[in-house]
Amino acid sequence: MASWVKGRRPWWRRIGDALSRLLNTIIGGSPAETISGRSHREALAGSQAWADAERWIDAAFRLLGEINHCRHTHERDLKVAAELLRAYPWQKG
């Protein structure tokens, strides 16, 4: 069973992820990606604005004891997407 199905993350983290995905969608991003994951991906692509956002987000999460939050979130977003594609191969477009 896929890791995203098992619910390994606490409910409050899943709510945070959902809100982040909603905000990302509202500002024109993909509903499958969090703001943190998007900021890391866009920063890698050369966006200075998203690099600044990544620094701010990482600094906020550093206060909670999490290092490199945006990079880890981006990697988790990719992992969940890959698991969904493996779970539903007939829906590949």
N, CA, C and O atoms as CSV, one atom per row, in Angstrom:
chain,resi,resn,atom,element,x,y,z
A,1,MET,N,N,0.845,-1.177,0.000
A,1,MET,CA,C,0.000,0.000,0.000
A,1,MET,C,C,0.892,1.242,0.000
A,1,MET,O,O,1.936,1.267,0.652
A,2,ALA,N,N,0.477,2.252,-0.725
A,2,ALA,CA,C,1.265,3.478,-0.869
A,2,ALA,C,C,1.378,4.213,0.458
A,2,ALA,O,O,0.474,4.154,1.291
A,3,SER,N,N,2.508,4.914,0.649
A,3,SER,CA,C,2.752,5.616,1.908
A,3,SER,C,C,1.720,6.700,2.160
A,3,SER,O,O,1.378,6.962,3.313
A,4,TRP,N,N,1.218,7.334,1.115
A,4,TRP,CA,C,0.230,8.401,1.307
A,4,TRP,C,C,-1.109,7.851,1.748
A,4,TRP,O,O,-1.918,8.583,2.317
A,5,VAL,N,N,-1.361,6.569,1.497
A,5,VAL,CA,C,-2.608,5.941,1.913
A,5,VAL,C,C,-2.533,5.531,3.375
A,5,VAL,O,O,-3.534,5.601,4.088
A,6,LYS,N,N,-1.386,5.114,3.822
A,6,LYS,CA,C,-1.229,4.608,5.182
A,6,LYS,C,C,-1.433,5.703,6.226
A,6,LYS,O,O,-1.678,5.400,7.394
A,7,GLY,N,N,-1.336,6.964,5.826
A,7,GLY,CA,C,-1.549,8.048,6.776
A,7,GLY,C,C,-0.468,8.131,7.831
A,7,GLY,O,O,-0.767,8.344,9.006
A,8,ARG,N,N,0.769,7.968,7.440
A,8,ARG,CA,C,1.882,8.000,8.383
A,8,ARG,C,C,2.051,9.374,9.021
A,8,ARG,O,O,2.567,9.492,10.132
A,9,ARG,N,N,1.618,10.397,8.320
A,9,ARG,CA,C,1.779,11.748,8.836
A,9,ARG,C,C,0.607,12.086,9.757
A,9,ARG,O,O,-0.518,11.648,9.518
A,10,PRO,N,N,0.870,12.865,10.808
A,10,PRO,CA,C,-0.231,13.249,11.706
A,10,PRO,C,C,-1.317,14.025,10.952
A,10,PRO,O,O,-1.042,14.641,9.922
A,11,TRP,N,N,-2.525,13.994,11.460
A,11,TRP,CA,C,-3.645,14.646,10.782
A,11,TRP,C,C,-3.399,16.127,10.573
A,11,TRP,O,O,-3.776,16.671,9.535
A,12,TRP,N,N,-2.774,16.796,11.536
A,12,TRP,CA,C,-2.556,18.240,11.402
A,12,TRP,C,C,-1.565,18.554,10.294
A,12,TRP,O,O,-1.645,19.622,9.688
A,13,ARG,N,N,-0.621,17.640,10.010
A,13,ARG,CA,C,0.301,17.839,8.883
A,13,ARG,C,C,-0.426,17.629,7.564
A,13,ARG,O,O,-0.165,18.334,6.589
A,14,ARG,N,N,-1.342,16.655,7.531
A,14,ARG,CA,C,-2.117,16.427,6.310
A,14,ARG,C,C,-3.042,17.602,6.026
A,14,ARG,O,O,-3.240,17.962,4.865
A,15,ILE,N,N,-3.610,18.203,7.063
A,15,ILE,CA,C,-4.441,19.400,6.895
A,15,ILE,C,C,-3.577,20.541,6.367
A,15,ILE,O,O,-3.995,21.268,5.465
A,16,GLY,N,N,-2.381,20.704,6.919
A,16,GLY,CA,C,-1.457,21.734,6.434
A,16,GLY,C,C,-1.107,21.525,4.972
A,16,GLY,O,O,-1.065,22.482,4.199
A,17,ASP,N,N,-0.854,20.282,4.589
A,17,ASP,CA,C,-0.559,19.972,3.181
A,17,ASP,C,C,-1.746,20.343,2.290
A,17,ASP,O,O,-1.571,20.930,1.223
A,18,ALA,N,N,-2.947,19.996,2.737
A,18,ALA,CA,C,-4.142,20.292,1.934
A,18,ALA,C,C,-4.332,21.802,1.767
A,18,ALA,O,O,-4.657,22.271,0.676
A,19,LEU,N,N,-4.131,22.552,2.836
A,19,LEU,CA,C,-4.253,24.008,2.750
A,19,LEU,C,C,-3.183,24.602,1.846
A,19,LEU,O,O,-3.444,25.545,1.099
A,20,SER,N,N,-1.971,24.041,1.919
A,20,SER,CA,C,-0.890,24.517,1.062
A,20,SER,C,C,-1.190,24.231,-0.406
A,20,SER,O,O,-0.911,25.061,-1.272
A,21,ARG,N,N,-1.756,23.067,-0.687
A,21,ARG,CA,C,-2.127,22.727,-2.063
A,21,ARG,C,C,-3.258,23.636,-2.559
A,21,ARG,O,O,-3.269,24.048,-3.719
A,22,LEU,N,N,-4.206,23.944,-1.671
A,22,LEU,CA,C,-5.288,24.848,-2.034
A,22,LEU,C,C,-4.739,26.233,-2.368
A,22,LEU,O,O,-5.098,26.816,-3.391
A,23,LEU,N,N,-3.873,26.757,-1.509
A,23,LEU,CA,C,-3.277,28.073,-1.769
A,23,LEU,C,C,-2.487,28.060,-3.071
A,23,LEU,O,O,-2.563,29.006,-3.854
A,24,ASN,N,N,-1.732,26.995,-3.304
A,24,ASN,CA,C,-0.969,26.895,-4.542
A,24,ASN,C,C,-1.895,26.911,-5.754
A,24,ASN,O,O,-1.576,27.532,-6.768
A,25,THR,N,N,-3.023,26.243,-5.658
A,25,THR,CA,C,-3.997,26.217,-6.744
A,25,THR,C,C,-4.595,27.604,-6.964
A,25,THR,O,O,-4.752,28.043,-8.104
A,26,ILE,N,N,-4.925,28.288,-5.881
A,26,ILE,CA,C,-5.516,29.626,-5.977
A,26,ILE,C,C,-4.579,30.598,-6.688
A,26,ILE,O,O,-5.036,31.463,-7.434
A,27,ILE,N,N,-3.273,30.461,-6.462
A,27,ILE,CA,C,-2.322,31.384,-7.098
A,27,ILE,C,C,-1.825,30.870,-8.454
A,27,ILE,O,O,-0.848,31.381,-9.001
A,28,GLY,N,N,-2.505,29.862,-8.980
A,28,GLY,CA,C,-2.221,29.421,-10.343
A,28,GLY,C,C,-1.352,28.197,-10.494
A,28,GLY,O,O,-0.966,27.846,-11.609
A,29,GLY,N,N,-1.037,27.537,-9.391
A,29,GLY,CA,C,-0.211,26.340,-9.453
A,29,GLY,C,C,-1.031,25.070,-9.542
A,29,GLY,O,O,-2.256,25.115,-9.649
A,30,SER,N,N,-0.361,23.959,-9.498
A,30,SER,CA,C,-1.001,22.650,-9.577
A,30,SER,C,C,-1.580,22.258,-8.218
A,30,SER,O,O,-0.932,22.468,-7.192
A,31,PRO,N,N,-2.790,21.693,-8.194
A,31,PRO,CA,C,-3.347,21.212,-6.933
A,31,PRO,C,C,-2.598,19.990,-6.385
A,31,PRO,O,O,-2.823,19.579,-5.246
A,32,ALA,N,N,-1.722,19.425,-7.187
A,32,ALA,CA,C,-0.949,18.263,-6.757
A,32,ALA,C,C,0.376,18.661,-6.093
A,32,ALA,O,O,1.179,17.799,-5.736
A,33,GLU,N,N,0.596,19.958,-5.933
A,33,GLU,CA,C,1.885,20.431,-5.421
A,33,GLU,C,C,1.655,21.436,-4.293
A,33,GLU,O,O,0.769,22.285,-4.381
A,34,THR,N,N,2.442,21.334,-3.259
A,34,THR,CA,C,2.368,22.281,-2.153
A,34,THR,C,C,3.142,23.550,-2.492
A,34,THR,O,O,3.966,23.566,-3.407
A,35,ILE,N,N,2.867,24.602,-1.746
A,35,ILE,CA,C,3.615,25.852,-1.914
A,35,ILE,C,C,5.104,25.608,-1.660
A,35,ILE,O,O,5.953,26.113,-2.395
A,36,SER,N,N,5.415,24.838,-0.627
A,36,SER,CA,C,6.819,24.563,-0.305
A,36,SER,C,C,7.505,23.810,-1.437
A,36,SER,O,O,8.607,24.165,-1.855
A,37,GLY,N,N,6.840,22.764,-1.931
A,37,GLY,CA,C,7.409,21.999,-3.037
A,37,GLY,C,C,7.573,22.848,-4.281
A,37,GLY,O,O,8.583,22.754,-4.979
A,38,ARG,N,N,6.581,23.673,-4.554
A,38,ARG,CA,C,6.661,24.556,-5.726
A,38,ARG,C,C,7.787,25.565,-5.581
A,38,ARG,O,O,8.507,25.839,-6.541
A,39,SER,N,N,7.943,26.118,-4.384
A,39,SER,CA,C,9.007,27.111,-4.205
A,39,SER,C,C,10.374,26.487,-4.460
A,39,SER,O,O,11.243,27.125,-5.054
A,40,HIS,N,N,10.574,25.251,-4.019
A,40,HIS,CA,C,11.859,24.589,-4.271
A,40,HIS,C,C,12.044,24.318,-5.765
A,40,HIS,O,O,13.108,24.584,-6.324
A,41,ARG,N,N,10.998,23.785,-6.408
A,41,ARG,CA,C,11.095,23.470,-7.839
A,41,ARG,C,C,11.338,24.723,-8.673
A,41,ARG,O,O,12.190,24.724,-9.563
A,42,GLU,N,N,10.593,25.788,-8.389
A,42,GLU,CA,C,10.752,27.029,-9.146
A,42,GLU,C,C,12.103,27.689,-8.867
A,42,GLU,O,O,12.695,28.295,-9.760
A,43,ALA,N,N,12.587,27.572,-7.635
A,43,ALA,CA,C,13.910,28.111,-7.312
A,43,ALA,C,C,14.989,27.372,-8.099
A,43,ALA,O,O,15.931,27.990,-8.595
A,44,LEU,N,N,14.852,26.051,-8.214
A,44,LEU,CA,C,15.810,25.266,-9.008
A,44,LEU,C,C,15.785,25.688,-10.480
A,44,LEU,O,O,16.801,25.632,-11.173
A,45,ALA,N,N,14.613,26.109,-10.938
A,45,ALA,CA,C,14.469,26.537,-12.336
A,45,ALA,C,C,14.980,27.958,-12.560
A,45,ALA,O,O,15.022,28.429,-13.696
A,46,GLY,N,N,15.371,28.648,-11.475
A,46,GLY,CA,C,15.981,29.962,-11.624
A,46,GLY,C,C,15.147,31.154,-11.203
A,46,GLY,O,O,15.570,32.295,-11.392
A,47,SER,N,N,13.973,30.922,-10.640
A,47,SER,CA,C,13.125,32.034,-10.215
A,47,SER,C,C,13.647,32.634,-8.911
A,47,SER,O,O,13.720,31.951,-7.890
A,48,GLN,N,N,14.002,33.895,-8.953
A,48,GLN,CA,C,14.485,34.568,-7.751
A,48,GLN,C,C,13.365,34.760,-6.732
A,48,GLN,O,O,13.589,34.626,-5.530
A,49,ALA,N,N,12.164,35.073,-7.207
A,49,ALA,CA,C,11.030,35.262,-6.292
A,49,ALA,C,C,10.728,33.983,-5.511
A,49,ALA,O,O,10.484,34.026,-4.306
A,50,TRP,N,N,10.748,32.847,-6.209
A,50,TRP,CA,C,10.481,31.577,-5.525
A,50,TRP,C,C,11.657,31.161,-4.655
A,50,TRP,O,O,11.457,30.490,-3.643
A,51,ALA,N,N,12.884,31.543,-5.021
A,51,ALA,CA,C,14.038,31.275,-4.163
A,51,ALA,C,C,13.900,32.044,-2.852
A,51,ALA,O,O,14.219,31.529,-1.781
A,52,ASP,N,N,13.415,33.292,-2.952
A,52,ASP,CA,C,13.169,34.085,-1.747
A,52,ASP,C,C,12.080,33.440,-0.896
A,52,ASP,O,O,12.206,33.360,0.326
A,53,ALA,N,N,11.009,32.980,-1.544
A,53,ALA,CA,C,9.925,32.302,-0.820
A,53,ALA,C,C,10.454,31.046,-0.127
A,53,ALA,O,O,10.092,30.761,1.015
A,54,GLU,N,N,11.308,30.303,-0.820
A,54,GLU,CA,C,11.876,29.091,-0.232
A,54,GLU,C,C,12.694,29.422,1.008
A,54,GLU,O,O,12.609,28.715,2.013
A,55,ARG,N,N,13.485,30.489,0.948
A,55,ARG,CA,C,14.283,30.893,2.111
A,55,ARG,C,C,13.382,31.250,3.304
A,55,ARG,O,O,13.665,30.860,4.437
A,56,TRP,N,N,12.312,31.983,3.046
A,56,TRP,CA,C,11.391,32.369,4.123
A,56,TRP,C,C,10.685,31.149,4.711
A,56,TRP,O,O,10.589,31.007,5.930
A,57,ILE,N,N,10.201,30.286,3.851
A,57,ILE,CA,C,9.496,29.088,4.327
A,57,ILE,C,C,10.442,28.194,5.122
A,57,ILE,O,O,10.094,27.718,6.203
A,58,ASP,N,N,11.639,27.968,4.582
A,58,ASP,CA,C,12.621,27.139,5.290
A,58,ASP,C,C,12.987,27.743,6.642
A,58,ASP,O,O,13.155,27.017,7.621
A,59,ALA,N,N,13.110,29.072,6.701
A,59,ALA,CA,C,13.438,29.732,7.971
A,59,ALA,C,C,12.317,29.514,8.993
A,59,ALA,O,O,12.584,29.261,10.167
A,60,ALA,N,N,11.076,29.613,8.545
A,60,ALA,CA,C,9.941,29.399,9.454
A,60,ALA,C,C,9.927,27.967,9.989
A,60,ALA,O,O,9.714,27.746,11.182
A,61,PHE,N,N,10.152,27.003,9.107
A,61,PHE,CA,C,10.132,25.607,9.539
A,61,PHE,C,C,11.375,25.237,10.350
A,61,PHE,O,O,11.341,24.297,11.144
A,62,ARG,N,N,12.467,25.971,10.154
A,62,ARG,CA,C,13.667,25.743,10.952
A,62,ARG,C,C,13.366,26.021,12.428
A,62,ARG,O,O,13.914,25.365,13.314
A,63,LEU,N,N,12.488,26.999,12.684
A,63,LEU,CA,C,12.086,27.302,14.060
A,63,LEU,C,C,11.354,26.127,14.699
A,63,LEU,O,O,11.337,25.986,15.922
A,64,LEU,N,N,10.753,25.290,13.866
A,64,LEU,CA,C,10.050,24.099,14.352
A,64,LEU,C,C,10.948,22.863,14.348
A,64,LEU,O,O,10.506,21.755,14.650
A,65,GLY,N,N,12.216,23.075,14.001
A,65,GLY,CA,C,13.175,21.975,14.017
A,65,GLY,C,C,13.315,21.208,12.722
A,65,GLY,O,O,13.956,20.157,12.692
A,66,GLU,N,N,12.729,21.710,11.659
A,66,GLU,CA,C,12.809,21.015,10.369
A,66,GLU,C,C,13.787,21.746,9.450
A,66,GLU,O,O,13.634,22.939,9.191
A,67,ILE,N,N,14.782,21.028,8.966
A,67,ILE,CA,C,15.807,21.585,8.088
A,67,ILE,C,C,15.455,21.246,6.634
A,67,ILE,O,O,15.000,20.139,6.349
A,68,ASN,N,N,15.664,22.198,5.718
A,68,ASN,CA,C,15.407,21.994,4.286
A,68,ASN,C,C,13.977,21.530,4.010
A,68,ASN,O,O,13.753,20.597,3.240
A,69,HIS,N,N,13.021,22.191,4.647
A,69,HIS,CA,C,11.613,21.808,4.509
A,69,HIS,C,C,11.160,21.783,3.046
A,69,HIS,O,O,10.521,20.824,2.613
A,70,CYS,N,N,11.487,22.826,2.289
A,70,CYS,CA,C,10.990,22.918,0.909
A,70,CYS,C,C,11.542,21.795,0.031
A,70,CYS,O,O,10.807,21.211,-0.766
A,71,ARG,N,N,12.816,21.496,0.173
A,71,ARG,CA,C,13.405,20.406,-0.615
A,71,ARG,C,C,12.752,19.079,-0.252
A,71,ARG,O,O,12.402,18.291,-1.131
A,72,HIS,N,N,12.589,18.833,1.047
A,72,HIS,CA,C,11.975,17.573,1.470
A,72,HIS,C,C,10.521,17.474,1.014
A,72,HIS,O,O,10.055,16.398,0.638
A,73,THR,N,N,9.808,18.597,1.049
A,73,THR,CA,C,8.422,18.593,0.598
A,73,THR,C,C,8.339,18.335,-0.901
A,73,THR,O,O,7.468,17.595,-1.359
A,74,HIS,N,N,9.243,18.942,-1.664
A,74,HIS,CA,C,9.278,18.702,-3.110
A,74,HIS,C,C,9.529,17.218,-3.385
A,74,HIS,O,O,8.866,16.622,-4.234
A,75,GLU,N,N,10.475,16.630,-2.676
A,75,GLU,CA,C,10.765,15.207,-2.861
A,75,GLU,C,C,9.561,14.349,-2.489
A,75,GLU,O,O,9.287,13.349,-3.153
A,76,ARG,N,N,8.836,14.730,-1.429
A,76,ARG,CA,C,7.643,13.982,-1.041
A,76,ARG,C,C,6.542,14.139,-2.084
A,76,ARG,O,O,5.841,13.176,-2.394
A,77,ASP,N,N,6.384,15.349,-2.628
A,77,ASP,CA,C,5.390,15.563,-3.694
A,77,ASP,C,C,5.678,14.637,-4.875
A,77,ASP,O,O,4.761,14.031,-5.429
A,78,LEU,N,N,6.949,14.527,-5.260
A,78,LEU,CA,C,7.328,13.648,-6.374
A,78,LEU,C,C,7.069,12.181,-6.042
A,78,LEU,O,O,6.619,11.414,-6.893
A,79,LYS,N,N,7.355,11.799,-4.804
A,79,LYS,CA,C,7.151,10.411,-4.386
A,79,LYS,C,C,5.664,10.057,-4.426
A,79,LYS,O,O,5.294,8.988,-4.912
A,80,VAL,N,N,4.822,10.939,-3.921
A,80,VAL,CA,C,3.378,10.684,-3.930
A,80,VAL,C,C,2.865,10.588,-5.364
A,80,VAL,O,O,2.052,9.717,-5.671
A,81,ALA,N,N,3.331,11.473,-6.245
A,81,ALA,CA,C,2.908,11.435,-7.646
A,81,ALA,C,C,3.311,10.110,-8.293
A,81,ALA,O,O,2.520,9.510,-9.021
A,82,ALA,N,N,4.539,9.652,-8.031
A,82,ALA,CA,C,5.005,8.385,-8.601
A,82,ALA,C,C,4.182,7.212,-8.065
A,82,ALA,O,O,3.857,6.287,-8.809
A,83,GLU,N,N,3.848,7.253,-6.772
A,83,GLU,CA,C,3.038,6.181,-6.190
A,83,GLU,C,C,1.634,6.155,-6.801
A,83,GLU,O,O,1.072,5.086,-7.037
A,84,LEU,N,N,1.080,7.330,-7.050
A,84,LEU,CA,C,-0.241,7.387,-7.686
A,84,LEU,C,C,-0.199,6.822,-9.100
A,84,LEU,O,O,-1.114,6.113,-9.517
A,85,LEU,N,N,0.856,7.134,-9.831
A,85,LEU,CA,C,0.979,6.600,-11.192
A,85,LEU,C,C,1.127,5.089,-11.185
A,85,LEU,O,O,0.590,4.411,-12.061
A,86,ARG,N,N,1.855,4.549,-10.198
A,86,ARG,CA,C,1.986,3.095,-10.091
A,86,ARG,C,C,0.657,2.466,-9.664
A,86,ARG,O,O,0.315,1.375,-10.119
A,87,ALA,N,N,-0.082,3.139,-8.806
A,87,ALA,CA,C,-1.338,2.588,-8.294
A,87,ALA,C,C,-2.446,2.616,-9.348
A,87,ALA,O,O,-3.335,1.764,-9.343
A,88,TYR,N,N,-2.389,3.604,-10.256
A,88,TYR,CA,C,-3.438,3.770,-11.271
A,88,TYR,C,C,-2.808,3.887,-12.653
A,88,TYR,O,O,-2.922,4.934,-13.291
A,89,PRO,N,N,-2.146,2.833,-13.130
A,89,PRO,CA,C,-1.413,2.934,-14.406
A,89,PRO,C,C,-2.333,3.133,-15.614
A,89,PRO,O,O,-1.904,3.690,-16.624
A,90,TRP,N,N,-3.567,2.696,-15.528
A,90,TRP,CA,C,-4.482,2.824,-16.666
A,90,TRP,C,C,-4.921,4.268,-16.886
A,90,TRP,O,O,-5.519,4.571,-17.919
A,91,GLN,N,N,-4.643,5.158,-15.953
A,91,GLN,CA,C,-5.073,6.540,-16.070
A,91,GLN,C,C,-3.969,7.452,-16.571
A,91,GLN,O,O,-4.133,8.672,-16.591
A,92,LYS,N,N,-2.838,6.871,-16.979
A,92,LYS,CA,C,-1.762,7.697,-17.517
A,92,LYS,C,C,-2.253,8.345,-18.810
A,92,LYS,O,O,-2.880,7.707,-19.655
A,93,GLY,N,N,-1.944,9.637,-18.930
A,93,GLY,CA,C,-2.460,10.345,-20.085
A,93,GLY,C,C,-1.418,10.641,-21.062
A,93,GLY,O,O,-1.697,11.239,-22.101
